[in-house]
Amino acid sequence: MHRANFQVLSLLFGDSPALLEDMRATCAVRRYEKGETILHQQDETRDVHILLRGRARAYLLAADGREVWMNEFAPGAMFGEVAAVTGEPRLCSVAASNRVETAMFRGDDFMRLMRSHGELGIALSRVLADRLRMTSQRLYHASVESLEGRVLVELLSRAEPCDDVDGYTHVIRPVPVIAEVARKIGSARESVSRVIAALGREEYLLRRDSEWLLKHPERLLALSM
């Protein structure tokens, strides 16, 4: 079995040997398979996780059973800290997007680390501030943009420059899962599919098996505003 990838802790806490050593000694390494739930909405546990390998997603379960996308986590991300600090039930669920490895801290241990190491409190403040900023941006986009605008913003956020291919200058790789895009922007899969199909007909988007190509991103950006 491979060793835990504790090096990613430095992404959150920088070069603080005493804190990193204390965290390594305190945590338990947990592993999850794709689709497995790490944290459950409304659960009263207080565990805090730091993602060491893989990717995870946070989502809310609506009253009608729909999953409402909340966030995505990459290695170095922290989640579960709000319940540890407030003592309230968890606001959302977190599930593994692929094979995942985390450093898990019991709530009491996490609070002890915060009291002992000021760097941890600063890192937590930064995590919460970034999350608040992201939530504010999502609320803004949801309130002022059309469905087409929200789809375009999401596609543009995933696109990267590439070699010109018949006027297509940006690539999205891997190909997005339409259902995930729909959950992320708070829409129905069928509605998002119609917008993407329209972009193809207007030759802004070229869909291939392994990638999507975008043409005239500056025009798409203008259309999204």
Protein Blocks (a to p, Z undefined) as FASTA:
>chain_A
ZZddfklmmmmnopafklmmmmmmmmccddddehiafbdghiabfbdcddfbdcdddddd
dfkopacdfbdcdehiaehjlmmmnopacfbdcddfbdcddddddfklmmmmmmmmmklm
mmmmmmmmmmmmmmmmmmmmmmmpcfklmmmmmmmmmpccdddeehiabdcdddddfklm
mmmnopafklmmmmmmmmmmnopaccdfkbccdehkllmmmmmZZ
